[in-house]
Amino acid sequence: MTVNTPTAIDELVEAERGYLAKNYHPLGLVVTRALGTRLWRLDETGHEIAMLDTLSCYGAVNFGHLNPRIVAAAMHQIERPPEALTEKLSTMKPGEALSPDEAASSWGLDSVSRGIVNNQLGPFAEALCRITGMDSMLPCSGGAEAVETSIKAARAWGYQYKGIKKDKAKIIVAHNNFHGRTSTIVSFSDSASTRDPFGPYAENAFVHVDFGSLEALKQAVQDETVCAFMVEPIQGEAGIIMPGDGYIREAKKICAAHNVLLILDEIQSGLGRSGKNFAFQHELDEGVTPDGLILGKALGGGIYPVSAFLASEELMSVYSIDTHGSTFGGNPVASAIGLEAVRILEDGAMSRHSQDRGNQLMDALRPMIAQGLLTAVRGKGLWVGIDLNPDISTPQKFCEVMAFDHHVFCKYAHGQTIRLAPPLTCTADDIDLIVEAIDKTGQQLK
Ligand SMILES: Cc1ncc(COP(=O)(O)O)c(C=O)c1O
């Protein structure tokens, strides 16, 4: 198959259709390159056409496509030694030391397992704990894996520290949550397409409360077999749903008063997306943290799956030697990338930019409610949900017209909601382009 020819579009779409499980329904456009906020798609004439990306791979590309700092960190980590040295180095006698000249050349370190200390993981863990305020981290390689790690930790804590009877620990979760796709996690999803037909489910292990209801939480924590409340500070897949102000602050107090852990899933809300480095920082006083924090997506800089479960010292102490592990979690490449992601966020400028551009976007979109195109605009930082007036279009159709006619790639989230989550590096002009495309698409579909 030749890439970058007109027929390649059909061939590539067909190849995906022919050989892949049908668990996604991609728009029929083929992208070949990316940089910053831009993607390039093939058109029928064989040209590659620039598009603005407002999905950021579901929040994995917060720092822009091929962010130069992320790429440099990754490239350094997988760099090979100079060609002239490779024969000598790869046949070096075990026990022999590098000469000063050899030691002066730079090359990388790929996967070595957690059976050895590597020179990247410690600095990554330290930086991530510092920026989150958490005591300890456990590196993983995908969002759902980190969620599973938190569930296991919370249950073990319940037995060890709260005296819950073996195998009886429950975790409170919110209705309309999305925490991933493993068999345990789909057990407590309200979405039929996520949950069914993948039973048997983890019955009696999860209790649901309405998202945003402190009353419901107060009731649920009364149960002595509850060890944790696990929640997204802002529900992403449910349609960028925000609880009332003070929800996480009060939830933290309620949990603490009943010896229940508060575990926040910030896989999507974290790392600058909501206008702060972490969404909990909108709510909790400086120095106050959740008991557990789950991160993923943008921690891998858009190029590598990097995730982590972070916890208080007490909660993390439930993991002892051989009780948990991950082959790729914390490998040197992942760690170098994760460390750079933290460094990008460290001075807070990226998150402030997210806040400013997000406000610009929402301010520009709100008049479209009065104009009848939208029924709601909501969000925090550069994480915006718009509800499309159902009389105008379905979100699927709207996204197609946005992409093919106006060169802005966006994706619906839930119901009539379209999510707008461009890379946090986007400019004020990019925001104007997004708004213009939405306006024009609306006019066209009216
Ligand atoms: C809040 C939240 N948790 C967990 C996940 C699962 O992450 P992954 O797809 O990397 O397993 C997602 C993915 O969208 C998410 O938004």
The ligand as an ORCA input file, in Angstrom:
! r2SCAN-3c Opt
* xyz 0 1
  C     -11.256      9.821     33.710
  C     -10.694      8.662     32.945
  N     -10.245      7.583     33.612
  C      -9.715      6.532     32.969
  C      -9.627      6.495     31.600
  C      -9.033      5.294     30.908
  O      -7.774      5.595     30.395
  P      -7.117      4.630     29.280
  O      -7.947      4.738     28.061
  O      -5.717      5.167     29.104
  O      -7.131      3.249     29.865
  C     -10.091      7.591     30.858
  C     -10.047      7.584     29.389
  O     -10.721      8.333     28.701
  C     -10.640      8.702     31.549
  O     -11.112      9.767     30.898
*
